[in-house]
Amino acid sequence: MKLTKKVFAIIISAALALSMAACSSKPEIAATNGNFSVPVGVYTYYAYYTYRGLAQNGQIDPTKSLKSQTIAEKPAIEYINEAALDNLRYMIQLEEEYTKALAAASTEEQKAILEITDAQKNILALENDDSTSATNGASLAGTQYAQEKDFYEKNGVAKDSIVLASLDGGLAGFKQQKLFEYNYGANGVTPVTDEELKAYYASNYVYFSYISVPTENTSSETAATEEENAAIKTAALAEMNTLKADLQSGKKNLTTVVEEYAAKGTGYSALEKQSVPVSQGSELLTQIAALKDNEYAVLENSGSAYLVVKHAAAESKYLDNEDNKANMISDLKIGDFQQKILDDAKASKTIVIDHKVLAKFGVEKLKITGQAK
């Protein structure tokens, strides 16, 4: 089963790696859980990527000191370091849950789900190969390391640490994916039923067809006057309303019309029976979602007139595709899955955090190029 890259909000990695070890041969230990020890490079890594994600989203101004900034009504430094600590706890608890699942697997199918495959081991070996450059596209971790090499070298985070703990192609990512499938896959301990998926689809997806025509001049060579564009818009809306009547009466066939308009060229488009998540949230999509099943409507949006028809969710074949089904299982369960791991981590009596060590490696101590002190 393939997990989508929808990652719990504070797990800033999403498509970024996690780190399990620092560069030095004897790094300081940030946390332990029984015999499992995590070097402080992990915490350093999480703090940096929390910071970077916030900076990319415009929530942090690198030209100003972090000491003077706030996020969600918290001092920025406190916010980032707390998120890094949550990430650290999550990774440790994930390792514990995966180990427990391996011991509890009662069938060969469940054991096979949890096993790290040879192909995945090969990926990990390749990503650990320092000779693999980002330019050949073969090594995810190599690419990540190359993009942030200056930071890693200044702050003591090793490349092999990323490989071991990356949620996107590394060992931790494989374990998260396999633990998720062990819980919710077809052969897992609590598989998601087809009824659950159909209900989720009906509530969260829009199943529809559309034809669109331009409501303004699309020529790159000649500009239209305001009056000319008004005339184009009037004609486009009239065309869509006529087409609507022809389709409703059965005079014309939807498939034939979609094929005709899809071939018209610039400014025209058409698609038949597509499934789109409501969460994409465009105004047009919201309007389509509000229609009744099998209802036609002529709508305007962004320089085009649309003839749309909303189909009944029960008629969709979207879940016949295994990749679509796997992605929907992830959409349905990944939030609760990750939240439970984090909650268990916070409640754990065995995870021991060395706060004195963390205090030496918070975001305010990192050497980040371009960040004002």
C-alpha positions as CSV (number, residue, x, y, z in Angstrom):
1,M,0.0,0.0,0.0
2,K,1.3,3.4,-0.9
3,L,1.0,6.2,1.6
4,T,0.3,9.6,0.3
5,K,2.5,12.5,1.6
6,K,-0.1,13.8,3.9
7,V,1.8,14.1,7.1
8,F,0.6,15.2,10.5
9,A,0.9,19.0,10.8
10,I,3.8,19.1,13.2
11,I,5.7,16.4,11.4
12,I,7.3,19.0,9.2
13,S,9.2,16.4,7.2
14,A,6.1,15.6,4.9
15,A,8.4,15.1,1.9
16,L,11.5,15.9,4.0
17,A,13.7,13.5,5.8
18,L,14.1,12.7,9.4
19,S,17.5,12.3,11.0
20,M,18.7,9.6,13.4
21,A,22.4,10.3,14.0
22,A,24.8,13.1,14.1
23,C,28.1,13.4,12.2
24,S,30.4,12.8,15.1
25,S,31.5,9.3,16.0
26,K,30.2,9.8,19.6
27,P,27.3,12.2,19.4
28,E,25.5,13.4,22.4
29,I,22.3,11.4,23.1
30,A,19.0,13.4,22.9
31,A,16.7,10.6,24.0
32,T,16.5,6.9,24.8
33,N,13.7,4.3,24.9
34,G,15.1,1.1,26.4
35,N,18.1,0.1,24.3
36,F,17.1,2.5,21.5
37,S,19.3,5.7,21.7
38,V,18.8,8.7,19.5
39,P,21.6,11.2,18.9
40,V,21.0,14.9,19.1
41,G,21.4,15.3,15.4
42,V,17.8,14.1,15.1
43,Y,16.6,17.0,17.2
44,T,18.8,19.4,15.3
45,Y,17.4,18.2,12.1
46,Y,13.8,18.5,13.2
47,A,14.4,22.0,14.5
48,Y,15.9,23.1,11.2
49,Y,13.2,21.7,9.0
50,T,10.4,23.1,11.2
51,Y,12.2,26.5,10.9
52,R,12.6,26.1,7.1
53,G,9.0,25.1,6.5
54,L,7.8,28.1,8.5
55,A,10.1,30.4,6.6
56,Q,9.0,29.0,3.2
57,N,5.4,29.6,4.2
58,G,6.1,33.2,5.2
59,Q,5.5,32.6,8.9
60,I,9.1,33.5,9.8
61,D,11.0,36.5,8.5
62,P,14.7,35.4,8.2
63,T,15.8,39.1,8.1
64,K,14.6,39.5,11.7
65,S,15.8,37.8,14.8
66,L,13.8,34.8,15.9
67,K,13.7,36.3,19.4
68,S,11.4,39.0,18.1
69,Q,8.9,36.8,16.3
70,T,5.9,34.8,17.3
71,I,4.0,31.8,15.7
72,A,0.5,30.9,16.8
73,E,0.8,33.3,19.7
74,K,4.0,31.6,20.9
75,P,7.6,32.9,20.8
76,A,9.0,31.5,17.5
77,I,11.9,29.8,19.3
78,E,9.6,28.0,21.7
79,Y,7.2,27.0,19.0
80,I,10.0,25.5,16.8
81,N,11.7,23.7,19.6
82,E,8.4,22.2,20.8
83,A,7.6,20.9,17.3
84,A,11.1,19.4,17.0
85,L,10.6,17.6,20.3
86,D,7.3,16.3,19.2
87,N,8.9,15.0,16.0
88,L,11.7,13.4,18.0
89,R,9.1,11.6,20.3
90,Y,7.1,10.5,17.2
91,M,10.1,8.9,15.5
92,I,11.0,7.0,18.7
93,Q,7.5,5.8,19.3
94,L,7.2,4.7,15.6
95,E,10.2,2.5,16.1
96,E,8.7,1.0,19.2
97,E,5.3,0.4,17.5
98,Y,7.0,-1.2,14.5
99,T,9.0,-3.6,16.7
100,K,5.9,-4.6,18.6
101,A,4.0,-5.3,15.4
102,L,6.8,-7.5,14.2
103,A,6.5,-9.6,17.4
104,A,2.7,-9.7,17.3
105,A,2.2,-10.6,13.6
106,S,0.3,-13.8,13.7
107,T,0.0,-14.7,10.0
108,E,2.5,-15.1,7.2
109,E,0.6,-12.3,5.3
110,Q,1.1,-9.9,8.2
111,K,4.7,-10.8,8.6
112,A,5.2,-10.2,4.9
113,I,3.6,-6.8,5.2
114,L,6.1,-5.7,7.8
115,E,9.2,-7.1,6.2
116,I,11.6,-4.6,4.7
117,T,11.9,-5.9,1.1
118,D,15.2,-6.4,-0.8
119,A,14.2,-3.6,-3.2
120,Q,13.8,-1.2,-0.2
121,K,17.1,-2.4,1.2
122,N,18.7,-1.7,-2.1
123,I,17.3,1.8,-2.1
124,L,18.7,2.4,1.4
125,A,22.1,1.1,0.3
126,L,22.0,3.4,-2.7
127,E,21.0,6.4,-0.6
128,N,23.9,5.7,1.7
129,D,26.4,5.7,-1.2
130,D,28.3,9.0,-1.1
131,S,29.2,8.6,-4.8
132,T,25.6,8.9,-5.8
133,S,24.9,12.5,-6.8
134,A,21.7,14.4,-6.8
135,T,21.9,14.9,-10.5
136,N,21.5,11.3,-11.5
137,G,18.1,11.1,-9.8
138,A,18.9,7.7,-8.1
139,S,19.3,8.8,-4.5
140,L,16.6,10.6,-2.6
141,A,18.7,11.1,0.5
142,G,21.6,12.1,-1.7
143,T,19.5,14.8,-3.3
144,Q,18.3,16.0,0.1
145,Y,21.9,16.0,1.5
146,A,23.2,17.9,-1.6
147,Q,20.5,20.6,-1.3
148,E,21.3,21.2,2.4
149,K,24.9,20.2,2.6
150,D,26.1,23.5,4.0
151,F,23.7,23.2,6.9
152,Y,24.5,19.6,7.6
153,E,28.2,20.2,7.7
154,K,27.9,23.2,9.9
155,N,25.5,21.6,12.4
156,G,26.8,18.0,12.5
157,V,24.0,16.1,10.8
158,A,25.2,13.1,8.8
159,K,23.9,11.8,5.4
160,D,23.4,8.3,6.7
161,S,21.2,9.8,9.5
162,I,18.8,11.0,6.8
163,V,18.8,7.6,5.1
164,L,17.9,5.8,8.3
165,A,15.2,8.1,9.4
166,S,13.6,9.7,6.3
167,L,9.8,9.4,6.1
168,D,10.1,9.7,2.3
169,G,12.1,6.8,1.1
170,G,14.3,6.1,4.1
171,L,14.0,3.3,6.7
172,A,11.6,5.2,9.0
173,G,9.4,6.0,6.0
174,F,9.3,2.3,5.0
175,K,8.5,1.3,8.6
176,Q,5.7,3.9,8.8
177,Q,4.2,2.7,5.5
178,K,4.4,-0.9,6.6
179,L,3.0,-0.3,10.0
180,F,0.1,1.6,8.5
181,E,-0.6,-1.2,6.1
182,Y,-0.3,-3.8,8.9
183,N,-3.0,-1.9,10.7
184,Y,-5.4,-0.9,7.9
185,G,-4.5,-2.9,4.7
186,A,-6.5,-5.8,3.3
187,N,-4.6,-8.3,5.3
188,G,-4.0,-6.1,8.3
189,V,-5.4,-6.3,11.8
190,T,-8.2,-3.8,11.3
191,P,-8.6,-3.5,7.5
192,V,-10.6,-0.6,6.1
193,T,-13.8,-2.0,4.5
194,D,-15.2,-1.1,1.1
195,E,-18.2,0.4,2.8
196,E,-16.0,2.8,4.7
197,L,-14.2,3.8,1.5
198,K,-17.4,4.3,-0.5
199,A,-18.9,6.5,2.3
200,Y,-15.7,8.5,2.5
201,Y,-15.7,8.9,-1.3
202,A,-19.3,10.1,-1.3
203,S,-18.6,12.7,1.4
204,N,-15.2,14.0,0.2
205,Y,-15.2,13.7,-3.6
206,V,-17.1,15.2,-6.5
207,Y,-17.9,13.0,-9.5
208,F,-18.7,15.1,-12.6
209,S,-18.2,15.9,-16.2
210,Y,-17.7,19.3,-17.8
211,I,-17.3,21.2,-21.0
212,S,-15.8,24.7,-21.1
213,V,-15.6,27.5,-23.6
214,P,-13.8,30.8,-23.3
215,T,-15.9,33.9,-22.4
216,E,-13.2,36.4,-23.6
217,N,-10.8,36.8,-26.5
218,T,-8.0,34.1,-26.4
219,S,-6.0,35.3,-29.3
220,S,-2.4,36.2,-28.5
221,E,-2.2,38.4,-31.6
222,T,-5.1,40.7,-31.3
223,A,-6.6,42.4,-28.3
224,A,-10.4,42.6,-28.0
225,T,-12.4,45.6,-26.9
226,E,-14.6,45.5,-23.8
227,E,-17.6,45.3,-26.1
228,E,-16.1,42.4,-28.1
229,N,-15.4,40.4,-25.0
230,A,-18.9,41.1,-23.8
231,A,-20.2,39.7,-27.0
232,I,-17.9,36.6,-26.7
233,K,-19.2,36.0,-23.2
234,T,-22.9,36.3,-24.3
235,A,-22.3,33.8,-27.1
236,A,-20.4,31.4,-24.9
237,L,-23.2,31.3,-22.3
238,A,-25.8,30.8,-25.0
239,E,-23.8,28.0,-26.5
240,M,-23.5,26.2,-23.1
241,N,-27.2,26.6,-22.3
242,T,-28.2,25.2,-25.7
243,L,-25.9,22.3,-25.2
244,K,-27.3,21.8,-21.7
245,A,-30.8,21.5,-23.2
246,D,-29.6,19.1,-25.9
247,L,-27.9,16.8,-23.4
248,Q,-30.9,16.8,-21.0
249,S,-33.3,15.9,-23.7
250,G,-31.1,13.2,-25.1
251,K,-30.6,15.0,-28.4
252,K,-26.9,14.8,-27.9
253,N,-24.6,12.3,-26.2
254,L,-22.3,13.4,-23.4
255,T,-19.3,11.3,-24.5
256,T,-19.5,12.6,-28.0
257,V,-19.8,16.2,-26.9
258,V,-16.8,15.8,-24.5
259,E,-14.7,14.4,-27.3
260,E,-15.7,17.2,-29.6
261,Y,-14.9,20.0,-27.2
262,A,-11.7,18.5,-26.0
263,A,-10.3,18.7,-29.5
264,K,-11.3,22.3,-30.2
265,G,-8.0,23.8,-29.0
266,T,-7.0,26.9,-27.1
267,G,-9.5,28.1,-24.5
268,Y,-11.7,24.9,-24.8
269,S,-11.5,21.9,-22.5
270,A,-13.7,18.9,-21.6
271,L,-13.5,15.9,-19.3
272,E,-15.9,13.1,-18.7
273,K,-16.6,11.4,-15.3
274,Q,-13.7,12.6,-13.2
275,S,-13.3,12.4,-9.5
276,V,-11.8,15.3,-7.6
277,P,-11.5,15.8,-3.8
278,V,-13.7,18.5,-2.4
279,S,-10.7,19.6,-0.3
280,Q,-9.2,21.2,-3.4
281,G,-11.7,23.9,-2.6
282,S,-12.0,26.0,-5.8
283,E,-15.1,28.1,-6.2
284,L,-16.1,26.1,-9.2
285,L,-15.7,22.8,-7.5
286,T,-17.8,24.0,-4.5
287,Q,-20.6,25.0,-6.9
288,I,-20.5,21.6,-8.6
289,A,-20.5,19.8,-5.2
290,A,-23.7,21.7,-4.3
291,L,-25.6,20.3,-7.3
292,K,-27.9,17.3,-7.0
293,D,-27.0,14.0,-8.6
294,N,-27.4,14.1,-12.4
295,E,-28.1,17.8,-12.4
296,Y,-26.7,20.0,-15.2
297,A,-25.7,23.6,-14.7
298,V,-24.0,26.4,-16.6
299,L,-21.4,28.2,-14.5
300,E,-18.8,30.9,-15.0
301,N,-15.2,30.9,-13.7
302,S,-11.9,32.5,-14.7
303,G,-12.7,33.6,-18.2
304,S,-14.7,30.5,-19.2
305,A,-18.3,29.2,-19.2
306,Y,-18.7,25.7,-18.0
307,L,-21.5,23.2,-18.6
308,V,-21.2,20.7,-15.8
309,V,-23.1,17.6,-14.7
310,K,-22.7,16.1,-11.3
311,H,-22.9,12.3,-11.4
312,A,-24.0,10.0,-8.5
313,A,-21.0,8.9,-6.4
314,A,-22.4,5.3,-6.4
315,E,-21.8,5.2,-10.2
316,S,-18.1,6.0,-9.9
317,K,-15.4,3.4,-10.7
318,Y,-12.7,5.4,-8.9
319,L,-12.3,2.8,-6.2
320,D,-11.8,0.0,-8.7
321,N,-8.2,1.3,-9.1
322,E,-5.9,-0.1,-6.4
323,D,-3.7,3.0,-6.3
324,N,-6.8,5.2,-5.8
325,K,-8.0,2.9,-3.0
326,A,-4.6,2.9,-1.3
327,N,-4.5,6.7,-1.4
328,M,-8.0,7.0,0.0
329,I,-7.2,4.6,2.9
330,S,-4.3,6.9,3.7
331,D,-6.5,10.0,3.5
332,L,-9.1,8.3,5.7
333,K,-6.7,6.9,8.4
334,I,-3.3,8.6,8.3
335,G,-4.2,11.5,10.6
336,D,-5.6,9.3,13.3
337,F,-2.7,6.8,12.9
338,Q,0.0,9.5,13.3
339,Q,-1.9,11.3,16.1
340,K,-2.1,8.1,18.1
341,I,1.6,7.5,17.8
342,L,2.3,11.0,18.9
343,D,-0.1,10.8,21.8
344,D,1.4,7.5,22.9
345,A,4.9,9.0,22.7
346,K,3.9,11.9,24.9
347,A,2.3,9.5,27.4
348,S,5.2,7.1,27.3
349,K,6.9,6.2,30.6
350,T,9.9,4.6,28.9
351,I,11.0,7.4,26.5
352,V,13.6,9.5,28.3
353,I,14.4,13.0,26.9
354,D,17.6,14.7,27.9
355,H,16.4,18.3,28.0
356,K,19.9,19.5,29.0
357,V,21.3,18.2,25.8
358,L,18.4,19.6,23.7
359,A,18.9,23.0,25.3
360,K,22.3,23.1,23.6
361,F,20.9,22.4,20.1
362,G,17.6,24.3,19.8
363,V,16.8,26.4,16.7
364,E,18.3,29.5,18.4
365,K,21.7,27.7,18.4
366,L,21.7,26.5,14.8
367,K,24.0,28.0,12.2
368,I,21.4,28.9,9.5
369,T,22.7,30.9,6.5
370,G,20.7,34.2,6.1
371,Q,19.0,34.1,9.5
372,A,19.4,37.3,11.4
373,K,20.6,36.8,15.0
